[in-house]
Amino acid sequence: MKNVIFSTTGCIRCKIVKDFMNERGIPFVDKNIKEEGREDFQQFYTANRRAIYRGPDGIEFPVFTDGVEIRQGIGSVLAYLQGGKKLDGFVSIGALHKEWVDGLHVSSGNPEYTEDFIAVLMYLKGRGMKLKLDTNGKNSHVLRQILDYGLADFVVMEVVGPLGLYKRILGAEIDLNDVEKTISIVPQFPKYQFQTTIVPVIRQDRVPPIISYMTPEEIAETAKLIEEVTGSKKHPYFIRLFQPKEAQDERFRQMEPISPNMLFTYRTAARAYQVFTEIEKH
């Protein structure tokens, strides 16, 4: 099957992807879903409904397929065209619209493919897009390159907890020096924020496991970490509520959500070290 891009009239993001393909000599068939491609897309969507994301504002375009893979949204499609599946960790479908592109994950990609990831970001920036990236502290050297090239307009760092809990919360090994380096880099971007989600922590991994939410004291330790690394108490820092129903770990889905009123206790604890701490509004 040929490369097919489903686009829509007036879609700037679709045009950027088509320009990329034309510039690189990648052959494709363009099907405008508002015109001659309407019926073809309806059939394609019916056959691939589970693979196509439909958000609150409808389906995000462009939608691309090469007959094997399906990619959706400007970031995901460009990443696939640039590097194939190897960039999947770095880029996913985003939620922002107009000139903003998100779904760009510094910490989730394989650093062996940094060059291709940087190339995608450069192309997006070169076409006037604004980029929002996220990180949890891993791959600080990738974030440094992004800073040096001026490729991010907004960076959000999920400081998952105090360093002593980092590996336990992530469920994977991570270089804690890498986390500290990332914390020091983040405030150098034009716009940034730190945030921490009050997640459940497996205190003892036994049967049954002992699980409890991060405590206000642990959130305070996290805020203190940011202060110690950066030398400042005045960073934008947000405390986020964990949603058990959305948890990937089935053990966490059984937990009762933290009362929203309890968040004020967490905020008070954090403000001893980050005076601009706020509670994420839903």
C-alpha positions as CSV (number, residue, x, y, z in Angstrom):
1,M,0.0,0.0,0.0
2,K,1.2,3.5,-0.7
3,N,1.8,6.2,1.9
4,V,-1.5,7.9,2.5
5,I,-2.1,11.1,4.5
6,F,-5.6,12.0,5.5
7,S,-5.8,15.8,5.8
8,T,-8.5,18.4,6.0
9,T,-9.1,21.8,4.5
10,G,-7.2,24.6,6.2
11,C,-5.1,22.3,8.3
12,I,-1.7,24.0,8.8
13,R,-0.3,20.9,10.5
14,C,-1.3,18.8,7.6
15,K,0.5,21.1,5.2
16,I,3.7,21.0,7.3
17,V,3.7,17.2,7.2
18,K,3.1,17.2,3.4
19,D,5.9,19.8,2.9
20,F,8.2,17.5,4.9
21,M,7.4,14.6,2.7
22,N,7.8,16.6,-0.5
23,E,11.1,18.0,0.6
24,R,12.5,14.5,1.3
25,G,11.1,12.9,-1.8
26,I,8.7,10.6,0.1
27,P,5.8,9.7,-2.2
28,F,2.3,9.9,-0.8
29,V,-1.4,10.1,-1.7
30,D,-3.2,13.0,-0.1
31,K,-6.9,12.4,0.8
32,N,-8.8,15.4,2.0
33,I,-11.6,14.2,4.3
34,K,-13.7,17.2,3.5
35,E,-13.6,16.5,-0.2
36,E,-12.7,13.5,-2.3
37,G,-11.2,11.6,0.6
38,R,-14.4,11.6,2.8
39,E,-15.6,8.1,2.0
40,D,-12.1,6.6,2.0
41,F,-11.5,8.0,5.5
42,Q,-14.8,6.8,6.8
43,Q,-13.9,3.3,5.7
44,F,-10.4,3.6,7.1
45,Y,-11.7,4.9,10.4
46,T,-14.2,2.1,10.7
47,A,-11.5,-0.5,10.1
48,N,-9.0,1.1,12.4
49,R,-11.1,2.8,15.1
50,R,-9.0,1.5,18.0
51,A,-5.8,2.9,16.5
52,I,-7.2,6.4,15.9
53,Y,-7.5,8.8,18.8
54,R,-10.7,10.9,19.1
55,G,-10.4,13.6,21.7
56,P,-12.9,16.1,23.1
57,D,-12.4,18.2,20.0
58,G,-12.7,15.3,17.5
59,I,-10.0,13.5,15.5
60,E,-6.6,15.1,15.3
61,F,-5.2,15.5,11.8
62,P,-3.2,14.6,9.9
63,V,-3.6,10.8,10.0
64,F,-0.9,8.9,8.2
65,T,-0.5,5.2,7.2
66,D,2.0,3.3,5.2
67,G,-0.2,0.2,5.2
68,V,1.6,-1.2,8.2
69,E,1.7,1.6,10.8
70,I,-0.8,4.3,11.6
71,R,0.4,7.7,13.1
72,Q,-1.7,10.6,14.0
73,G,-0.9,14.3,14.8
74,I,1.9,16.4,13.5
75,G,4.5,15.3,16.0
76,S,3.9,11.5,15.7
77,V,3.7,11.6,11.9
78,L,6.9,13.6,11.5
79,A,8.7,11.4,14.0
80,Y,7.7,8.3,12.2
81,L,8.7,9.7,8.8
82,Q,12.1,10.8,10.3
83,G,13.0,7.8,12.2
84,G,10.4,5.1,12.0
85,K,9.3,3.3,15.2
86,K,12.5,4.1,17.0
87,L,11.2,7.6,18.0
88,D,8.0,6.3,19.5
89,G,9.3,6.8,23.0
90,F,10.2,10.5,22.4
91,V,7.0,11.4,20.6
92,S,3.3,10.6,21.0
93,I,0.0,12.2,19.9
94,G,-0.4,15.6,21.7
95,A,-3.4,17.4,23.1
96,L,-2.6,21.0,22.2
97,H,-3.8,22.9,19.2
98,K,-3.1,25.9,17.0
99,E,0.7,26.8,17.1
100,W,1.5,24.5,20.1
101,V,2.8,21.0,19.8
102,D,3.1,18.7,22.9
103,G,3.5,14.9,23.3
104,L,7.2,15.4,23.3
105,H,8.9,13.3,26.0
106,V,12.5,13.9,26.7
107,S,12.8,11.0,29.2
108,S,10.9,8.3,27.5
109,G,13.0,7.9,24.3
110,N,16.1,5.9,23.6
111,P,19.0,8.4,23.7
112,E,20.7,6.6,20.9
113,Y,18.2,8.3,18.6
114,T,18.6,11.8,20.0
115,E,19.8,13.1,16.6
116,D,16.6,12.1,14.9
117,F,14.5,13.5,17.8
118,I,16.4,16.8,17.6
119,A,15.8,16.9,13.8
120,V,12.0,16.6,14.3
121,L,12.1,19.4,16.9
122,M,14.1,21.6,14.5
123,Y,11.7,21.1,11.7
124,L,8.7,22.0,13.9
125,K,10.4,25.1,15.2
126,G,11.5,26.0,11.7
127,R,7.8,26.0,10.6
128,G,6.8,28.4,13.4
129,M,5.4,25.9,15.9
130,K,5.8,26.3,19.7
131,L,7.0,23.2,21.5
132,K,6.0,22.0,25.0
133,L,8.2,19.2,26.3
134,D,8.0,17.1,29.4
135,T,10.7,15.2,31.4
136,N,11.0,13.2,34.6
137,G,14.7,13.8,34.9
138,K,16.1,11.1,32.7
139,N,18.2,12.0,29.6
140,S,19.4,15.3,31.0
141,H,22.0,15.5,28.1
142,V,19.1,15.4,25.6
143,L,17.4,18.3,27.4
144,R,20.7,20.2,27.4
145,Q,20.9,19.9,23.6
146,I,17.4,21.1,23.3
147,L,18.2,24.1,25.4
148,D,21.4,24.8,23.5
149,Y,19.5,24.7,20.2
150,G,16.6,26.8,21.5
151,L,14.0,24.2,20.6
152,A,11.6,24.3,23.5
153,D,9.2,27.1,24.5
154,F,7.8,25.4,27.6
155,V,9.2,22.5,29.6
156,V,7.4,20.7,32.4
157,M,9.4,18.5,34.8
158,E,7.6,15.9,36.8
159,V,9.8,15.7,39.9
160,V,8.3,12.3,40.9
161,G,9.4,12.6,44.6
162,P,12.4,12.9,46.9
163,L,15.5,11.2,45.5
164,G,15.1,8.4,48.0
165,L,11.8,7.4,46.5
166,Y,12.6,8.0,42.8
167,K,13.4,4.5,41.8
168,R,10.6,3.0,43.8
169,I,8.0,5.3,42.3
170,L,9.2,4.9,38.7
171,G,9.7,1.2,39.1
172,A,12.9,1.4,37.2
173,E,16.6,2.3,37.6
174,I,17.5,5.9,37.1
175,D,20.7,7.9,37.6
176,L,19.9,10.3,40.4
177,N,22.7,12.6,39.2
178,D,20.8,12.8,35.9
179,V,17.7,13.9,37.8
180,E,19.6,16.7,39.6
181,K,21.1,17.9,36.3
182,T,17.7,18.1,34.7
183,I,16.3,20.1,37.7
184,S,19.2,22.6,37.2
185,I,18.5,22.9,33.4
186,V,14.7,23.3,33.4
187,P,14.6,26.9,34.8
188,Q,16.8,28.1,31.9
189,F,13.9,27.6,29.4
190,P,11.7,30.6,28.4
191,K,8.8,29.1,30.3
192,Y,8.8,26.1,32.7
193,Q,7.2,24.5,35.7
194,F,8.0,21.8,38.2
195,Q,5.2,19.5,39.3
196,T,4.7,16.4,41.5
197,T,1.8,14.0,41.5
198,I,0.8,12.6,44.9
199,V,1.2,9.0,43.8
200,P,0.8,5.8,45.7
201,V,4.1,4.3,46.9
202,I,4.6,0.6,47.4
203,R,6.2,0.7,50.9
204,Q,6.6,-3.0,51.2
205,D,6.4,-5.3,48.1
206,R,4.9,-8.4,49.6
207,V,1.6,-10.2,49.5
208,P,-0.5,-8.2,50.1
209,P,1.7,-5.2,49.4
210,I,1.7,-2.2,51.8
211,I,0.8,0.9,49.7
212,S,0.2,4.4,50.8
213,Y,0.2,7.8,49.2
214,M,3.2,10.2,49.3
215,T,3.0,12.1,52.5
216,P,3.0,15.9,52.9
217,E,6.5,15.5,54.4
218,E,7.7,13.7,51.3
219,I,6.2,16.4,49.1
220,A,8.1,18.9,51.3
221,E,11.3,16.9,50.7
222,T,10.7,17.1,46.9
223,A,10.2,20.9,47.0
224,K,13.4,21.1,49.1
225,L,15.3,19.1,46.5
226,I,14.3,21.7,43.9
227,E,15.5,24.5,46.2
228,E,18.8,22.7,47.0
229,V,19.7,22.0,43.3
230,T,18.7,25.4,41.9
231,G,19.4,27.7,44.9
232,S,15.9,29.2,44.7
233,K,12.6,29.0,46.5
234,K,10.7,30.8,43.8
235,H,10.0,28.4,41.0
236,P,6.5,27.6,39.6
237,Y,5.7,24.3,41.4
238,F,2.4,22.4,41.1
239,I,1.0,19.6,43.2
240,R,-1.2,17.2,41.2
241,L,-3.9,14.8,42.4
242,F,-3.5,11.2,41.5
243,Q,-6.4,9.6,39.6
244,P,-6.7,5.9,40.7
245,K,-9.0,5.0,37.8
246,E,-6.3,6.0,35.3
247,A,-3.6,4.0,37.0
248,Q,-1.7,1.4,34.9
249,D,-0.9,-0.7,38.0
250,E,-4.0,-2.5,38.9
251,R,-3.1,-2.4,42.6
252,F,-3.4,1.4,42.5
253,R,-6.9,1.3,40.9
254,Q,-8.4,0.0,44.2
255,M,-7.2,3.0,46.2
256,E,-9.5,5.8,47.4
257,P,-8.6,9.2,45.8
258,I,-7.1,11.7,48.1
259,S,-9.6,14.3,49.3
260,P,-9.1,17.6,47.3
261,N,-9.2,19.4,50.7
262,M,-6.1,17.4,51.8
263,L,-4.1,19.1,49.0
264,F,-3.9,22.3,51.1
265,T,-1.9,20.3,53.7
266,Y,0.5,19.3,51.0
267,R,0.7,22.8,49.6
268,T,1.5,24.2,53.0
269,A,4.3,21.7,53.5
270,A,5.8,22.4,50.1
271,R,5.7,26.2,50.5
272,A,8.4,26.0,53.1
273,Y,10.8,25.4,50.2
274,Q,8.9,26.6,47.1
275,V,6.9,29.7,48.0
276,F,4.9,29.7,44.7
277,T,3.5,26.2,45.2
278,E,0.0,25.8,43.8
279,I,-2.5,23.0,43.6
280,E,-3.4,21.9,40.1
281,K,-6.9,23.0,39.2
282,H,-9.2,20.5,37.5
